[in-house]
Amino acid sequence: MKNILSFSVRRQDLYWMVVRLIVWTVVLFLLSYSVAFSVFGVERDYNNYLSFYSEIGPRFDLREFRYEPGFVLFAWAAKNVLGFDFRWFLFLSAILALGVKIWLINRHTKYPVLVFLVYVLAFMPIFEHAQIRLAIGISFSYLGLLLFVLGRQRSGL
């Protein structure tokens, strides 16, 4: 009897894990859509990023841009390998930045919905809507710091 009960508990836990995954995925895509398609308006840096993205050519060259090499490579790959226009590049950037933050918040906080709500209201308008590079950089900094603190120094660096 104990095995049947433990199986049903595991199955119920699996069900709620899938529900949470679906809900967080929908939230991620809705917020990324709002960033990419300027649902809440266009920020000041929008035209700078649009100009940068439109100047990316078919050849990868770091000397042409003042941005970080990783961001230039990411933008070049989005434009030339994936064939994304600027809006879809913003969408991919927001998914990357918000996805890492959602995963970290959901996995390492006691109240993930509350913490994420505070992030969305306080920091998302600053980072994801205006500072695309900063949003991605902060996400990976958080991830690296977490891995470092957990004792995986090589992964964190």
Backbone as a printed PyTorch tensor [residue, N CA C, xyz], in Angstrom:
tensor([[[  0.8140,  -1.2040,   0.0000],
         [  0.0000,   0.0000,   0.0000],
         [  0.8510,   1.2600,   0.0000]],

        [[  1.9690,   1.1770,   0.6780],
         [  2.8340,   2.3500,   0.7380],
         [  3.3710,   2.7270,  -0.6470]],

        [[  3.6790,   1.7210,  -1.4530],
         [  4.1870,   2.0070,  -2.7900],
         [  3.1440,   2.6970,  -3.6580]],

        [[  1.8930,   2.2810,  -3.5170],
         [  0.8380,   2.9130,  -4.3060],
         [  0.6710,   4.3730,  -3.8860]],

        [[  0.6840,   4.6370,  -2.5850],
         [  0.5600,   6.0130,  -2.1080],
         [  1.7410,   6.8660,  -2.5420]],

        [[  2.9310,   6.3480,  -2.4310],
         [  4.0970,   7.1320,  -2.8170],
         [  4.1040,   7.3910,  -4.3230]],

        [[  3.6060,   6.4170,  -5.1020],
         [  3.5110,   6.6250,  -6.5440],
         [  2.5260,   7.7390,  -6.8580]],

        [[  1.3780,   7.7520,  -6.1690],
         [  0.3880,   8.7870,  -6.4400],
         [  0.8930,  10.1680,  -6.0020]],

        [[  1.6660,  10.2140,  -4.9310],
         [  2.2320,  11.4870,  -4.5010],
         [  3.2350,  11.9790,  -5.5360]],

        [[  4.0820,  11.0920,  -5.9990],
         [  5.0570,  11.4920,  -7.0310],
         [  4.3520,  11.9460,  -8.2990]],

        [[  3.2870,  11.2400,  -8.6460],
         [  2.5510,  11.6010,  -9.8400],
         [  1.8850,  12.9710,  -9.6670]],

        [[  1.3540,  13.2220,  -8.4820],
         [  0.7510,  14.5220,  -8.2030],
         [  1.8180,  15.6160,  -8.2060]],

        [[  2.9780,  15.3470,  -7.6430],
         [  4.0720,  16.3190,  -7.6820],
         [  4.4910,  16.6060,  -9.1070]],

        [[  4.5610,  15.5750,  -9.9170],
         [  4.9110,  15.7520, -11.3230],
         [  3.8760,  16.6130, -12.0340]],

        [[  2.6160,  16.3800, -11.7250],
         [  1.5440,  17.1750, -12.3190],
         [  1.7310,  18.6550, -11.9930]],

        [[  1.9900,  18.9900, -10.7280],
         [  2.1480,  20.3900, -10.3410],
         [  3.4370,  20.9800, -10.8880]],

        [[  4.4580,  20.1670, -11.0440],
         [  5.6870,  20.6630, -11.6660],
         [  5.4240,  21.0590, -13.1090]],

        [[  4.6560,  20.2420, -13.8160],
         [  4.3270,  20.5440, -15.2130],
         [  3.4560,  21.7940, -15.2900]],

        [[  2.4870,  21.9150, -14.3960],
         [  1.6290,  23.1120, -14.3800],
         [  2.4630,  24.3590, -14.1280]],

        [[  3.3600,  24.3000, -13.1430],
         [  4.2220,  25.4520, -12.8590],
         [  5.1020,  25.7830, -14.0560]],

        [[  5.6450,  24.7650, -14.7010],
         [  6.4820,  24.9900, -15.8790],
         [  5.6910,  25.6810, -16.9840]],

        [[  4.4680,  25.2480, -17.2100],
         [  3.6350,  25.8590, -18.2460],
         [  3.3140,  27.3100, -17.8880]],

        [[  2.9510,  27.5580, -16.6340],
         [  2.6160,  28.9230, -16.2190],
         [  3.8230,  29.8450, -16.3540]],

        [[  4.9850,  29.4060, -15.8680],
         [  6.1840,  30.2470, -15.9710],
         [  6.5850,  30.4620, -17.4310]],

        [[  6.3920,  29.4640, -18.2780],
         [  6.7110,  29.6130, -19.7010],
         [  5.7890,  30.6310, -20.3600]],

        [[  4.5000,  30.5860, -20.0300],
         [  3.5550,  31.5640, -20.5730],
         [  3.9260,  32.9710, -20.0960]],

        [[  4.2610,  33.1100, -18.8180],
         [  4.6880,  34.4090, -18.2840],
         [  5.9330,  34.8990, -19.0200]],

        [[  6.8960,  34.0110, -19.2080],
         [  8.1310,  34.3670, -19.9210],
         [  7.8400,  34.8610, -21.3270]],

        [[  6.9990,  34.1550, -22.0610],
         [  6.7040,  34.5500, -23.4310],
         [  5.8780,  35.8350, -23.4970]],

        [[  4.9430,  36.0240, -22.5820],
         [  4.1500,  37.2560, -22.5780],
         [  5.0090,  38.4730, -22.2560]],

        [[  5.8740,  38.3500, -21.2510],
         [  6.7390,  39.4820, -20.9070],
         [  7.7690,  39.7430, -22.0020]],

        [[  8.2920,  38.6950, -22.6130],
         [  9.2380,  38.8770, -23.7160],
         [  8.5610,  39.5300, -24.9090]],

        [[  7.3310,  39.1520, -25.1630],
         [  6.5640,  39.7820, -26.2350],
         [  6.3570,  41.2710, -25.9410]],

        [[  6.0520,  41.5850, -24.6830],
         [  5.8380,  42.9950, -24.3260],
         [  7.1110,  43.8080, -24.5110]],

        [[  8.2610,  43.1950, -24.2800],
         [  9.5360,  43.8850, -24.4890],
         [  9.8030,  44.0690, -25.9800]],

        [[  9.6730,  42.9950, -26.7390],
         [ 10.0420,  43.0280, -28.1510],
         [  9.1220,  43.8930, -28.9960]],

        [[  7.8500,  43.8780, -28.6860],
         [  6.9020,  44.5840, -29.5330],
         [  6.3890,  45.8680, -28.8870]],

        [[  7.1590,  46.3910, -27.9320],
         [  6.9440,  47.7100, -27.3270],
         [  5.5130,  47.9370, -26.8630]],

        [[  4.9790,  46.9790, -26.1440],
         [  3.6170,  47.0910, -25.6280],
         [  3.4890,  48.2850, -24.6880]],

        [[  4.5310,  48.5400, -23.9050],
         [  4.4950,  49.6340, -22.9350],
         [  5.2210,  50.8810, -23.4310]],

        [[  5.5150,  50.9430, -24.7040],
         [  6.1800,  52.1090, -25.2680],
         [  7.6450,  51.8380, -25.5720]],

        [[  8.2610,  52.8010, -26.2460],
         [  9.6540,  52.6820, -26.6700],
         [ 10.5320,  53.4990, -25.7330]],

        [[ 11.6200,  52.9110, -25.2940],
         [ 12.5590,  53.5920, -24.4020],
         [ 13.5770,  54.3780, -25.2240]],

        [[ 14.3900,  55.1760, -24.5330],
         [ 15.3760,  56.0240, -25.2140],
         [ 16.4270,  55.2300, -25.9790]],

        [[ 16.8660,  54.1080, -25.4300],
         [ 17.9220,  53.3280, -26.0760],
         [ 17.4370,  52.4850, -27.2410]],

        [[ 16.1540,  52.4520, -27.4690],
         [ 15.5940,  51.6270, -28.5420],
         [ 16.2310,  51.9680, -29.8870]],

        [[ 16.3150,  53.2530, -30.2160],
         [ 16.8810,  53.6590, -31.5100],
         [ 18.3630,  53.3370, -31.6110]],

        [[ 19.0980,  53.4160, -30.5000],
         [ 20.5150,  53.0380, -30.5190],
         [ 20.6880,  51.5580, -30.8480]],

        [[ 19.8770,  50.7130, -30.2040],
         [ 19.9580,  49.2810, -30.4880],
         [ 19.4770,  48.9580, -31.9010]],

        [[ 18.4640,  49.6540, -32.3650],
         [ 17.9700,  49.4590, -33.7290],
         [ 19.0490,  49.8300, -34.7380]],

        [[ 19.7290,  50.9440, -34.5080],
         [ 20.8200,  51.3620, -35.3850],
         [ 21.9600,  50.3490, -35.3730]],

        [[ 22.3230,  49.8980, -34.1700],
         [ 23.3780,  48.8840, -34.0420],
         [ 23.0050,  47.6230, -34.8130]],

        [[ 21.7890,  47.1500, -34.6390],
         [ 21.3720,  45.8970, -35.2690],
         [ 21.2970,  46.0270, -36.7870]],

        [[ 20.8710,  47.1860, -37.2710],
         [ 20.7790,  47.3720, -38.7180],
         [ 22.1600,  47.5040, -39.3710]],

        [[ 23.1830,  47.8800, -38.5910],
         [ 24.5400,  48.0080, -39.1320],
         [ 25.3120,  46.6940, -39.1620]],

        [[ 24.7740,  45.6630, -38.5610],
         [ 25.4680,  44.3620, -38.5590],
         [ 25.4670,  43.8030, -39.9610]],

        [[ 26.6630,  43.4770, -40.4570],
         [ 26.8030,  42.9360, -41.7970],
         [ 26.9370,  41.4320, -41.7900]],

        [[ 27.1560,  40.8610, -42.9600],
         [ 27.2770,  39.4030, -43.0440],
         [ 28.5870,  38.8590, -42.4490]],

        [[ 29.5960,  39.7070, -42.3700],
         [ 30.8730,  39.2780, -41.7870],
         [ 30.9370,  39.7200, -40.3370]],

        [[ 31.4300,  38.8260, -39.4890],
         [ 31.5490,  39.1320, -38.0660],
         [ 32.8250,  39.9310, -37.8420]],

        [[ 32.6770,  41.1610, -37.3240],
         [ 33.8290,  42.0180, -37.0520],
         [ 33.5730,  42.8090, -35.7800]],

        [[ 34.4020,  42.5810, -34.7860],
         [ 34.2340,  43.2600, -33.5010],
         [ 34.6650,  44.7220, -33.5480]],

        [[ 35.5090,  45.0850, -34.4640],
         [ 36.0570,  46.4470, -34.5050],
         [ 35.0330,  47.4860, -34.9200]],

        [[ 33.9300,  47.0540, -35.5070],
         [ 32.9270,  48.0030, -35.9840],
         [ 32.0320,  48.5490, -34.8840]],

        [[ 31.9860,  47.8800, -33.7330],
         [ 31.0050,  48.2320, -32.7150],
         [ 31.6700,  48.4880, -31.3720]],

        [[ 31.0150,  49.3020, -30.5700],
         [ 31.5280,  49.6390, -29.2510],
         [ 30.9730,  48.7300, -28.1580]],

        [[ 30.1160,  47.7930, -28.5310],
         [ 29.4890,  46.9180, -27.5520],
         [ 30.4000,  45.7450, -27.1900]],

        [[ 29.9940,  45.0060, -26.1670],
         [ 30.7610,  43.8630, -25.6930],
         [ 30.8230,  42.7800, -26.7740]],

        [[ 31.9600,  42.0700, -26.8480],
         [ 32.1080,  41.0440, -27.8920],
         [ 31.0290,  39.9600, -27.8480]],

        [[ 30.6490,  39.5150, -26.6620],
         [ 29.6150,  38.4900, -26.5560],
         [ 28.2700,  38.9630, -27.0750]],

        [[ 27.9370,  40.2080, -26.7940],
         [ 26.6780,  40.7600, -27.2660],
         [ 26.7030,  40.9470, -28.7800]],

        [[ 27.8300,  41.3840, -29.3120],
         [ 27.9510,  41.5510, -30.7690],
         [ 27.8280,  40.1930, -31.4570]],

        [[ 28.4660,  39.1720, -30.8980],
         [ 28.3700,  37.8220, -31.4670],
         [ 26.9330,  37.3150, -31.3930]],

        [[ 26.2750,  37.5430, -30.2820],
         [ 24.8760,  37.1380, -30.1130],
         [ 23.9850,  37.8340, -31.1470]],

        [[ 24.1680,  39.1310, -31.3310],
         [ 23.3690,  39.8910, -32.2940],
         [ 23.6850,  39.4540, -33.7270]],

        [[ 24.9650,  39.2240, -34.0190],
         [ 25.3530,  38.7720, -35.3610],
         [ 24.7170,  37.4210, -35.6710]],

        [[ 24.7580,  36.5010, -34.6940],
         [ 24.1680,  35.1730, -34.8950],
         [ 22.6550,  35.2680, -35.0620]],

        [[ 22.0070,  36.1320, -34.2940],
         [ 20.5600,  36.2940, -34.4220],
         [ 20.1920,  36.8200, -35.8110]],

        [[ 21.0040,  37.7250, -36.3190],
         [ 20.6810,  38.3330, -37.6180],
         [ 21.1010,  37.4490, -38.7900]],

        [[ 22.3360,  36.9330, -38.7460],
         [ 22.8690,  36.2340, -39.9120],
         [ 22.6550,  34.7250, -39.8940]],

        [[ 22.6430,  34.1190, -38.7420],
         [ 22.4470,  32.6690, -38.6780],
         [ 20.9590,  32.3370, -38.5760]],

        [[ 20.2600,  33.0080, -37.6520],
         [ 18.8330,  32.7310, -37.4560],
         [ 17.9390,  33.5400, -38.3820]],

        [[ 18.4520,  34.6530, -38.9210],
         [ 17.6850,  35.4770, -39.8420],
         [ 16.6010,  36.3170, -39.1730]],

        [[ 16.7950,  36.6710, -37.9180],
         [ 15.7990,  37.4390, -37.1710],
         [ 15.8780,  38.9170, -37.5320]],

        [[ 14.7080,  39.5510, -37.6050],
         [ 14.7050,  41.0050, -37.6990],
         [ 14.8710,  41.5570, -36.2790]],

        [[ 14.8540,  42.8780, -36.1450],
         [ 15.1690,  43.4960, -34.8630],
         [ 14.1770,  43.1220, -33.7650]],

        [[ 12.9070,  43.0740, -34.0910],
         [ 11.8990,  42.7280, -33.0660],
         [ 12.1200,  41.3220, -32.5160]],

        [[ 12.4330,  40.3800, -33.3840],
         [ 12.6540,  39.0090, -32.9210],
         [ 13.9790,  38.8810, -32.1820]],

        [[ 14.9360,  39.7250, -32.5300],
         [ 16.1700,  39.7760, -31.7550],
         [ 15.8820,  40.2560, -30.3260]],

        [[ 15.0390,  41.2910, -30.1850],
         [ 14.6360,  41.7530, -28.8590],
         [ 13.8870,  40.6590, -28.1130]],

        [[ 13.0320,  39.9460, -28.7980],
         [ 12.2790,  38.8510, -28.1920],
         [ 13.2270,  37.7700, -27.6770]],

        [[ 14.1920,  37.3910, -28.4950],
         [ 15.1810,  36.3860, -28.0860],
         [ 16.0260,  36.8860, -26.9140]],

        [[ 16.4090,  38.1510, -26.9470],
         [ 17.1750,  38.7380, -25.8450],
         [ 16.3830,  38.7260, -24.5460]],

        [[ 15.1060,  39.0810, -24.6280],
         [ 14.2590,  39.0960, -23.4360],
         [ 14.0320,  37.6860, -22.9090]],

        [[ 13.8410,  36.7270, -23.8000],
         [ 13.6820,  35.3330, -23.3530],
         [ 14.9370,  34.8710, -22.6400]],

        [[ 16.0790,  35.1910, -23.1930],
         [ 17.3380,  34.7890, -22.5670],
         [ 17.5030,  35.4420, -21.1950]],

        [[ 17.3080,  36.7390, -21.1200],
         [ 17.5010,  37.4580, -19.8530],
         [ 16.4540,  37.0730, -18.8100]],

        [[ 15.1940,  37.0860, -19.1970],
         [ 14.1330,  36.7600, -18.2510],
         [ 14.1020,  35.2720, -17.9100]],

        [[ 14.4460,  34.4410, -18.8660],
         [ 14.4380,  32.9990, -18.6170],
         [ 15.4040,  32.5910, -17.5220]],

        [[ 16.6010,  33.1340, -17.5650],
         [ 17.5850,  32.8360, -16.5240],
         [ 17.0960,  33.3640, -15.1780]],

        [[ 16.5570,  34.5760, -15.1690],
         [ 16.0650,  35.1550, -13.9090],
         [ 14.8780,  34.3760, -13.3520]],

        [[ 13.9520,  33.9760, -14.2120],
         [ 12.8160,  33.1750, -13.7540],
         [ 13.2910,  31.8580, -13.1690]],

        [[ 14.2190,  31.2120, -13.8360],
         [ 14.7290,  29.9440, -13.3280],
         [ 15.3900,  30.1240, -11.9680]],

        [[ 16.2280,  31.1480, -11.8310],
         [ 16.9080,  31.3920, -10.5570],
         [ 15.9140,  31.7350,  -9.4500]],

        [[ 14.9730,  32.5970,  -9.7520],
         [ 13.9880,  32.9980,  -8.7460],
         [ 13.1070,  31.8140,  -8.3540]],

        [[ 12.6620,  31.0560,  -9.3320],
         [ 11.7760,  29.9290,  -9.0660],
         [ 12.4820,  28.8290,  -8.2810]],

        [[ 13.7370,  28.6520,  -8.5210],
         [ 14.4620,  27.5580,  -7.8830],
         [ 15.0420,  27.9220,  -6.5190]],

        [[ 15.3740,  29.1790,  -6.3000],
         [ 16.1460,  29.5330,  -5.1150],
         [ 15.4880,  30.5560,  -4.2010]],

        [[ 14.1890,  30.7680,  -4.3290],
         [ 13.5000,  31.6420,  -3.3810],
         [ 12.3020,  30.9020,  -2.7980]],

        [[ 11.9240,  31.3170,  -1.6250],
         [ 10.7920,  30.6710,  -0.9600],
         [  9.4600,  31.0960,  -1.5710]],

        [[  9.3760,  32.3430,  -1.9960],
         [  8.1510,  32.8840,  -2.5910],
         [  8.4570,  33.4190,  -3.9920]],

        [[  8.5690,  32.5310,  -4.9740],
         [  9.0050,  32.9740,  -6.3090],
         [  8.0450,  33.9440,  -6.9930]],

        [[  6.7540,  33.7790,  -6.7920],
         [  5.7990,  34.6790,  -7.4560],
         [  5.9520,  36.0970,  -6.9200]],

        [[  6.0720,  36.2300,  -5.6170],
         [  6.2430,  37.5510,  -5.0090],
         [  7.5600,  38.1900,  -5.4390]],

        [[  8.6260,  37.4250,  -5.4020],
         [  9.9390,  37.9600,  -5.7930],
         [  9.9210,  38.3710,  -7.2600]],

        [[  9.3350,  37.5480,  -8.1260],
         [  9.2940,  37.8890,  -9.5450],
         [  8.3920,  39.0950,  -9.7970]],

        [[  7.3010,  39.2100,  -9.0610],
         [  6.4330,  40.3700,  -9.1940],
         [  7.1750,  41.6550,  -8.8270]],

        [[  7.9550,  41.6010,  -7.7560],
         [  8.7700,  42.7610,  -7.3680],
         [  9.7780,  43.0760,  -8.4710]],

        [[ 10.4080,  42.0420,  -9.0340],
         [ 11.3730,  42.2680, -10.1240],
         [ 10.6870,  42.9220, -11.3220]],

        [[  9.5370,  42.3950, -11.7080],
         [  8.8320,  42.9220, -12.8860],
         [  8.4240,  44.3760, -12.6730]],

        [[  7.9540,  44.6990, -11.4930],
         [  7.5040,  46.0640, -11.2340],
         [  8.6470,  47.0440, -11.0090]],

        [[  9.7310,  46.5880, -10.3820],
         [ 10.8060,  47.5130, -10.0200],
         [ 11.9380,  47.5650, -11.0400]],

        [[ 12.3410,  46.4160, -11.5700],
         [ 13.5600,  46.3870, -12.3830],
         [ 13.3490,  46.0830, -13.8600]],

        [[ 12.2990,  45.3850, -14.2040],
         [ 12.0970,  45.0400, -15.6140],
         [ 11.9680,  46.2640, -16.5140]],

        [[ 11.2630,  47.3200, -16.1020],
         [ 11.2100,  48.4980, -16.9770],
         [ 12.5840,  49.1100, -17.2300]],

        [[ 13.4780,  48.9820, -16.2810],
         [ 14.8140,  49.5430, -16.4430],
         [ 15.6840,  48.6400, -17.3020]],

        [[ 15.7120,  47.3590, -16.9890],
         [ 16.6480,  46.4540, -17.6450],
         [ 16.1330,  45.9350, -18.9830]],

        [[ 15.0680,  45.1640, -18.9690],
         [ 14.6160,  44.5180, -20.2030],
         [ 14.0850,  45.5030, -21.2310]],

        [[ 13.4600,  46.5910, -20.7890],
         [ 12.9060,  47.5350, -21.7640],
         [ 13.9360,  48.5350, -22.2740]],

        [[ 14.9200,  48.8750, -21.4820],
         [ 15.8470,  49.9260, -21.8970],
         [ 17.2730,  49.4150, -22.0850]],

        [[ 17.7610,  48.6430, -21.1740],
         [ 19.1660,  48.2100, -21.1890],
         [ 19.2560,  46.7250, -21.5230]],

        [[ 19.1790,  46.3980, -22.7830],
         [ 19.1420,  45.0040, -23.2190],
         [ 20.4290,  44.2780, -22.8280]],

        [[ 21.5510,  44.8970, -23.1090],
         [ 22.8380,  44.2630, -22.7820],
         [ 22.9730,  44.0500, -21.2820]],

        [[ 22.5600,  45.0350, -20.5200],
         [ 22.6420,  44.9420, -19.0680],
         [ 21.7450,  43.8300, -18.5350]],

        [[ 20.5560,  43.6740, -19.0980],
         [ 19.6370,  42.6220, -18.6520],
         [ 20.2430,  41.2410, -18.8620]],

        [[ 20.8450,  41.0210, -20.0210],
         [ 21.4720,  39.7260, -20.2970],
         [ 22.6860,  39.5420, -19.3950]],

        [[ 23.4890,  40.5860, -19.2450],
         [ 24.6770,  40.4980, -18.4010],
         [ 24.3490,  40.2260, -16.9460]],

        [[ 23.3220,  40.8780, -16.4280],
         [ 22.9220,  40.6520, -15.0430],
         [ 22.4210,  39.2260, -14.8530]],

        [[ 21.6760,  38.7170, -15.8110],
         [ 21.1840,  37.3430, -15.7110],
         [ 22.3330,  36.3550, -15.5750]],

        [[ 23.3100,  36.4880, -16.4410],
         [ 24.4220,  35.5430, -16.3830],
         [ 25.3500,  35.8230, -15.2040]],

        [[ 25.3840,  37.0540, -14.7270],
         [ 26.1410,  37.3490, -13.5050],
         [ 25.4950,  36.6770, -12.2990]],

        [[ 24.1670,  36.7640, -12.2120],
         [ 23.4490,  36.0750, -11.1340],
         [ 23.7080,  34.5740, -11.1860]],

        [[ 23.6260,  34.0130, -12.3830],
         [ 23.8480,  32.5770, -12.5450],
         [ 25.2760,  32.1950, -12.1640]],

        [[ 26.2520,  32.9750, -12.6130],
         [ 27.6420,  32.7050, -12.2600],
         [ 27.9010,  32.8380, -10.7660]],

        [[ 27.3130,  33.8580, -10.1540],
         [ 27.4660,  34.0480,  -8.7160],
         [ 26.8480,  32.8850,  -7.9430]],

        [[ 25.6840,  32.4390,  -8.3690],
         [ 25.0480,  31.2990,  -7.7110],
         [ 25.9170,  30.0490,  -7.8140]],

        [[ 26.4160,  29.7690,  -9.0020],
         [ 27.2700,  28.5920,  -9.1760],
         [ 28.5450,  28.7110,  -8.3530]],

        [[ 29.0830,  29.9000,  -8.2570],
         [ 30.2830,  30.1250,  -7.4560],
         [ 30.0090,  29.8780,  -5.9760]],

        [[ 28.8970,  30.4090,  -5.4970],
         [ 28.5370,  30.2490,  -4.0830],
         [ 28.2240,  28.7820,  -3.7640]],

        [[ 27.6170,  28.0690,  -4.6950],
         [ 27.2980,  26.6630,  -4.4780],
         [ 28.5340,  25.7650,  -4.5370]],

        [[ 29.6650,  26.3340,  -4.8200],
         [ 30.8950,  25.5490,  -4.8170],
         [ 31.3420,  25.0590,  -6.1660]],

        [[ 30.6900,  25.4870,  -7.2000],
         [ 31.0930,  25.0840,  -8.5570],
         [ 31.8840,  26.2270,  -9.1840]],

        [[ 33.0630,  26.4790,  -8.6280],
         [ 33.8320,  27.6520,  -9.0180],
         [ 34.1250,  27.7010, -10.5170]],

        [[ 34.4600,  26.5990, -11.0970],
         [ 34.7720,  26.6080, -12.5310],
         [ 33.5460,  26.9370, -13.3670]],

        [[ 32.3990,  26.4140, -12.9810],
         [ 31.1660,  26.7290, -13.7110],
         [ 30.7690,  28.1830, -13.5280]],

        [[ 30.9870,  28.7150, -12.3330],
         [ 30.6050,  30.0940, -12.0300],
         [ 31.4630,  31.1240, -12.7240]],

        [[ 32.7050,  30.7820, -12.9950],
         [ 33.5900,  31.7270, -13.6580],
         [ 33.3890,  31.6270, -15.1460]]])
